[in-house]
Structure formats: C-alpha cells, structure tokens
Amino acid sequence: METFDVIVLGTGAAALSAAIRAAAEGASVGLFEKADTVGGTSAWSGGMVWIPVNPHMAELGIDDSREEALTYFASLSHGLIDMNLAAALVDAGPEVVTWLEQNTPVQFQIIKDFPDYQPEHPGAKPGGGRSLECPLFPFVELGSWRERVTVGPQLSGNLTMSETSLGRGAPQGVDPSELERRKIRDERGAGQGLIGPLLKACLDRGIEPRTGMRAVRLLQEGQRIVGVEFETASGAVEVGTSGGVVIATGGFEWDPGLVRAFSRGPLARSASVPTNTGDGLKMAMRVGAGLGNMREAWWVATIDVPVGGRMAAWQVNGERTRPHCIMVNRRGRRFTNEAANYNALGAAFHVIDVSSFEYVNHPAWMIFDRHYLTRYGLAGFKGESAAPDWMTEAPTLAALAQAIDVPAEALAQTVARWNEQSARGEDTDFARGKSVHDRWWGDPAQGPGPAATLGPLDTPPFYAVQVYSGVLGTKGGPRTDGNGQVLDVDGRLIPGLYAAGNAMASVMGMTYGGAGGTLGPAIVFGYLAGRHAAQAAGSPAAQAAGS
Ligand SMILES: Cc1cc2nc3c(=O)[nH]c(=O)nc-3n(C[C@H](O)[C@H](O)[C@H](O)COP(=O)(O)OP(=O)(O)OC[C@H]3O[C@@H](n4cnc5c(N)ncnc54)[C@H](O)[C@@H]3O)c2cc1C
C-alpha cells in the first residue's frame, strides 16, 4: 500500500494550507481531491481572509489585541462558540500570515476600511483591518495546473476584491489597458488569487494533487487512523499514513439527507462546489467523532441566475443593500434589515409563523425600480433590453404584486412606508443603515450616513426577483482541539485524525466575524492540523502504527 506521512483530503484553502505546512515539517504529503479540478469553493470565493491581530494592521497603524478579538467572539457567541478554539485561532492567526508570506508565494494586503460584520459589538473593528486578501497572482506560474483550478459562476476574474465596488479600492474601475495587461500573464484575483499561490506552494514542495479520488472510508488500527480508502474510476484504492489524515473536504450542503438531519432551517440553495457532499463528515462519524455546530451554515441570500447554461445560486449581498431596493415576504411586508450581514440575515428566512406554521419569509422577493436597475444592475443585467426570464417586470406596483402573487394593498403600503422613511433618512422599522456595516455594503456615493442604503421605489417599471435562503457552505462537523485534532464523542482525541475548514465544527458558532470569516479560520486550522500531523508522523507511536 502506498503510504504518506500525512494525507490531506480536499484541495480548498484549508487543505492546501495543511499540505504546505506538513511538507515544511519534512513530511511526505498525499493530497487527494474528489473532483477533476482543484481549489473547491475557495477558488470560487472572494478570497478574503479574516485574521484578527494580523501583522498588516500594525503597518497601517490599526490597533488590535487578543483581548479585543476574544471580546468580539464572546459578544457574538450565544453560548455556541468554543472559546478555547477561538483563542487558538486568535493566537495562531498572525503567525500563519507571517509564515505563509515568508515561506510561500502567498502574500496578503488589508482590504482598507472594510468593517467587521457586527461592527458595533465590543471588540469589533468598525474601521476594518482584520480582512485581508492576496494581490493578483499570475496563473502562468502554475504550468499545466493553470487550467485545472475550478472557476465559479460569480467571481473569479482579473480583479482583487479591493478593486470591486465592495472593496472601494478602484472607484472609477480598473483601466482597460491594465486589464489587458493582466490577461497576458493570466493574473487572477479574489479566490483564484488565493488558491493560485497556495497551489504553487504545494507544487514547489513536490505535492501534486491527485484528482478524481473520492475519500470514502478511514482505515483504523485500534483507535488510530492509519489510512484512507478512495473510490476512483478504476476501483477502490487504499493509501496509508503514519502521521494522520486531515479531513478538509468542505461542508455537507450538497447532501439532502444530511441537510435534512441537521440544518437549522431552510437551506434552499448552495453557492459552493457540488462535490461538497459531507463525505468527510460521514467518515468522521463512522469512527466515533463528536460533532459540533451542526445546525449552522454560512448563510447567504441568493437568487437563481443562468450562468454558462445552468442556473447558479447568485449571492445578493451588495445587491439587496443598495438604495431603491427592499425585500418583502409572501405577505408583501418587509421583514428584516435588508442590509444586515448575509450570515445574520439567514435567521430572518428561518422564522416560522406559529399560527400558520409557514416559513413566512421564505422564499422572499427583492423588489426594486427602474432607477435601481439602471444605476446598479443585477447579476450583470442593467435594463438594456426586456427583463430576462428570471426577473419579473411590471408597469405598476399593483401589477407587480399580481404577477408575483403577493397582496397588492400590502405591497403598496410597504413601499409607501419605505419611501416615507427613505425621505426622512431613517428606517425606524428595521434600523437599516444604522450600522456602519450596512452603509459599507450600500452605495457610498449617496453619502456617509444611512442614505447609502435607503432610497425610494418610485420610478416605474418595478421589478421582483425571488430570494432564497442559501449558503456558502455548512460549518458543522467533527469537534477539534486547538491543533485540529478530532475529538470523539467522549471528548478524547482520535489519534491520527484532523479536520479543518468547513469540514470541522466551526470556531465561529452561528456568526461570521468579518469579510473572510470562513477562509481565515480554514487556513489557520489547516496550518495547525498539517503541522501537528507531520510532527506526529515523526513520533514513535505514529511510526509504529504506520509500519
Ligand atoms: C462566491 C463566493 C464567495 C465567497 N467569498 C468568501 C470570502 O471572500 N471569504 C471567505 O472567508 N469565504 C468566502 N466564501 C466561502 C468560502 O469560499 C468557503 O467557506 C471556503 O472556501 C471553504 O473552504 P474549505 O477548504 O473548507 O472547502 P472547499 O474550498 O469547498 O474545498 C473542499 C474540497 O474538498 C473536496 N472534496 C469533497 N469531498 C471529498 C472527498 N470525499 N475526497 C476528496 N476531496 C473531497 C471538494 O471537491 C473541494 O474541492 C465564499 C463563497 C462563495 C461561493
């Protein structure tokens, strides 16, 4: 049987971080991917990485501390955050940033001014600093792997997030000649800009991902994990390990049975790679892993938009936050602060009316007017032609209500009240625009106050698009210690088993600290797991088990 010091499952950010760090300890690393392409949802993402007390904050004169970061975690916990794990993240995060920058092509820069997602909470950074991203990375450096990184439907272009409307770094857009220059060396930003250098760091260390290998079962000797069985096109293959297996196979959002078993409420769409079917979770469950955070996900509101011949779950984050747009439920009523952070917003979709026993706010409708559409557009459409199939257009609000089957009178009242509140500059119903977060995601050109996200719906025609409770991925899984080692149902370590990224019970509980709140912990716990597994490979106990 082929044997490695460390086996890493998956090729998202958590997996690549684990593989690189294990190799740096001198371990031989086997990196296995179920799909034919690599990078996972991480490659489809914005590539933002949330690391409190990161070294770039000091360079910009931004104060942060362990205490502040942990205070922030505690304020968001609702009793669901394991504070020891939170401390492990905060303590290791700065080291991981520095280590990656010194030992790999991965470099980070702060996305300036990007506020944490609950910026008014104690310990938060309303002026940003904790959200990092990588600069553009030239994919020509990946050789034959250049074409083998998965590309998502929504992001993945030649821009950094700082240069998008979200990051505010290029208010006038990037010069076309500069964009042309980037294409020559295939310089990519966002999630591609993160996965590119992580993958290069693996290749530089001789770690070549093996694709088309779906891990299905852990091999055990006594308690210790000593290998993995894979399903491949040519049949089952077993691979051994002396140090351990790092499960970094993403979440379980694409497995309807697991979603039904665990999800807190409707999980109607997933914006992640469809190979994330909870294989790692099932493998860990079979060997007795204790589970945590199972009902939680990285919630995000999505709409259905055709991309490349199929319907994609398109996230509407800035889209639902900008002026001249509201969300209503099936009763034609607003039901939440539309500009709240996407993860928190998920809870509004999960409300049940206890009398009718309906998820009364799900699915919901985004309602906007001509002014919104021509100024901001939606999913690439700016009203240049007749509304596409996925958008309902009507000349009046009453006609729109009829077309989408919501009570016309209620919709008229809702819009009238919204317009009145917009004129007053204050949403007294749901406090939209009160938080610095809401204003950041709105339209800064409308001013620094709530106007950045308020604005009447008064310019016909009117439009509606159905909005679903979607996810970027689930975030429940095996519970781990501060080294990424998996704990069993009794809280004891399962020797040789590690988990990181969306495959582990997230350190974030039900919250999302700031932009990069999933990838930051994924990289940090991947790093810790990879290092520990590599060191275990050198230990006499592990070597005895592996021999
Ligand atoms: C459009 C978009 C934008 C986002 N932007 C951000 C952002 O800017 N910052 C942020 O923090 N988060 C962001 N997210 C969320 C973030 O991308 C994910 O939470 C994160 O990538 C999860 O990383 P991971 O390594 O755990 O999993 P993934 O990156 O999903 O990788 C898991 C990998 O495991 C593989 N796999 C699954 N099963 C097996 C198996 N049995 N054997 C072998 N391999 C297997 C999968 O094929 C996949 O390649 C975004 C998500 C989307 C969709």
The ligand as an SDF file (V2000), in Angstrom:
LIG
                    3D

 53 58  0  0  0  0  0  0  0  0999 V2000
  -18.9800   33.2860   -4.3820 C   0  0  0  0  0  0  0  0  0  0  0  0
  -18.3900   33.0050   -3.0190 C   0  0  0  0  0  0  0  0  0  0  0  0
  -17.6140   33.9840   -2.3980 C   0  0  0  0  0  0  0  0  0  0  0  0
  -17.0490   33.7160   -1.1450 C   0  0  0  0  0  0  0  0  0  0  0  0
  -16.1910   34.6470   -0.6170 N   0  0  0  0  0  0  0  0  0  0  0  0
  -15.5790   34.3740    0.5520 C   0  0  0  0  0  0  0  0  0  0  0  0
  -14.5910   35.2610    1.0540 C   0  0  0  0  0  0  0  0  0  0  0  0
  -14.2020   36.2290    0.4110 O   0  0  0  0  0  0  0  0  0  0  0  0
  -14.0400   34.9580    2.2710 N   0  0  0  0  0  0  0  0  0  0  0  0
  -14.4170   33.8660    2.9940 C   0  0  0  0  0  0  0  0  0  0  0  0
  -13.9150   33.6770    4.0980 O   0  0  0  0  0  0  0  0  0  0  0  0
  -15.2990   32.9750    2.4990 N   0  0  0  0  0  0  0  0  0  0  0  0
  -15.8660   33.1960    1.2860 C   0  0  0  0  0  0  0  0  0  0  0  0
  -16.7290   32.2770    0.7700 N   0  0  0  0  0  0  0  0  0  0  0  0
  -16.9140   30.9920    1.4960 C   0  0  0  0  0  0  0  0  0  0  0  0
  -15.6660   30.1270    1.3050 C   0  0  0  0  0  0  0  0  0  0  0  0
  -15.3530   30.0690   -0.0670 O   0  0  0  0  0  0  0  0  0  0  0  0
  -15.8260   28.6970    1.8490 C   0  0  0  0  0  0  0  0  0  0  0  0
  -16.4010   28.7210    3.1170 O   0  0  0  0  0  0  0  0  0  0  0  0
  -14.4320   28.0610    1.9140 C   0  0  0  0  0  0  0  0  0  0  0  0
  -13.8740   28.0780    0.6270 O   0  0  0  0  0  0  0  0  0  0  0  0
  -14.4300   26.6460    2.4640 C   0  0  0  0  0  0  0  0  0  0  0  0
  -13.1100   26.1630    2.3550 O   0  0  0  0  0  0  0  0  0  0  0  0
  -12.7800   24.6240    2.5540 P   0  0  0  0  0  0  0  0  0  0  0  0
  -11.3420   24.4790    2.2730 O   0  0  0  0  0  0  0  0  0  0  0  0
  -13.3100   24.1620    3.8360 O   0  0  0  0  0  0  0  0  0  0  0  0
  -13.6750   23.8980    1.4330 O   0  0  0  0  0  0  0  0  0  0  0  0
  -13.6480   23.9610   -0.1490 P   0  0  0  0  0  0  0  0  0  0  0  0
  -12.8590   25.1100   -0.6460 O   0  0  0  0  0  0  0  0  0  0  0  0
  -15.0620   23.8780   -0.6290 O   0  0  0  0  0  0  0  0  0  0  0  0
  -12.8640   22.6550   -0.5480 O   0  0  0  0  0  0  0  0  0  0  0  0
  -13.3730   21.3780   -0.2670 C   0  0  0  0  0  0  0  0  0  0  0  0
  -12.8010   20.4390   -1.3000 C   0  0  0  0  0  0  0  0  0  0  0  0
  -12.9610   19.0980   -0.8610 O   0  0  0  0  0  0  0  0  0  0  0  0
  -13.2870   18.3150   -1.9810 C   0  0  0  0  0  0  0  0  0  0  0  0
  -13.9130   17.0720   -1.5240 N   0  0  0  0  0  0  0  0  0  0  0  0
  -15.1790   16.8690   -1.0880 C   0  0  0  0  0  0  0  0  0  0  0  0
  -15.3700   15.5860   -0.7350 N   0  0  0  0  0  0  0  0  0  0  0  0
  -14.1950   14.9490   -0.9470 C   0  0  0  0  0  0  0  0  0  0  0  0
  -13.7680   13.6030   -0.7840 C   0  0  0  0  0  0  0  0  0  0  0  0
  -14.6030   12.6620   -0.3510 N   0  0  0  0  0  0  0  0  0  0  0  0
  -12.4850   13.2710   -1.0950 N   0  0  0  0  0  0  0  0  0  0  0  0
  -11.6210   14.2230   -1.5700 C   0  0  0  0  0  0  0  0  0  0  0  0
  -11.9920   15.5170   -1.7610 N   0  0  0  0  0  0  0  0  0  0  0  0
  -13.2560   15.8850   -1.4380 C   0  0  0  0  0  0  0  0  0  0  0  0
  -14.1950   19.1870   -2.7790 C   0  0  0  0  0  0  0  0  0  0  0  0
  -14.3210   18.7350   -4.1040 O   0  0  0  0  0  0  0  0  0  0  0  0
  -13.4870   20.5400   -2.6550 C   0  0  0  0  0  0  0  0  0  0  0  0
  -12.5180   20.6950   -3.6630 O   0  0  0  0  0  0  0  0  0  0  0  0
  -17.2960   32.4870   -0.4910 C   0  0  0  0  0  0  0  0  0  0  0  0
  -18.0660   31.5160   -1.1180 C   0  0  0  0  0  0  0  0  0  0  0  0
  -18.6140   31.7640   -2.3670 C   0  0  0  0  0  0  0  0  0  0  0  0
  -19.4200   30.6900   -3.0390 C   0  0  0  0  0  0  0  0  0  0  0  0
  1  2  1  0
  2  3  1  0
  2 52  2  0
  3  4  2  0
  4  5  1  0
  4 50  1  0
  5  6  2  0
  6  7  1  0
  6 13  1  0
  7  8  2  0
  7  9  1  0
  9 10  1  0
 10 11  2  0
 10 12  1  0
 12 13  2  0
 13 14  1  0
 14 15  1  0
 14 50  1  0
 15 16  1  0
 16 17  1  0
 16 18  1  0
 18 19  1  0
 18 20  1  0
 20 21  1  0
 20 22  1  0
 22 23  1  0
 23 24  1  0
 24 25  2  0
 24 26  1  0
 24 27  1  0
 27 28  1  0
 28 29  2  0
 28 30  1  0
 28 31  1  0
 31 32  1  0
 32 33  1  0
 33 34  1  0
 33 48  1  0
 34 35  1  0
 35 36  1  0
 35 46  1  0
 36 37  1  0
 36 45  1  0
 37 38  2  0
 38 39  1  0
 39 40  1  0
 39 45  2  0
 40 41  1  0
 40 42  2  0
 42 43  1  0
 43 44  2  0
 44 45  1  0
 46 47  1  0
 46 48  1  0
 48 49  1  0
 50 51  2  0
 51 52  1  0
 52 53  1  0
M  END
$$$$
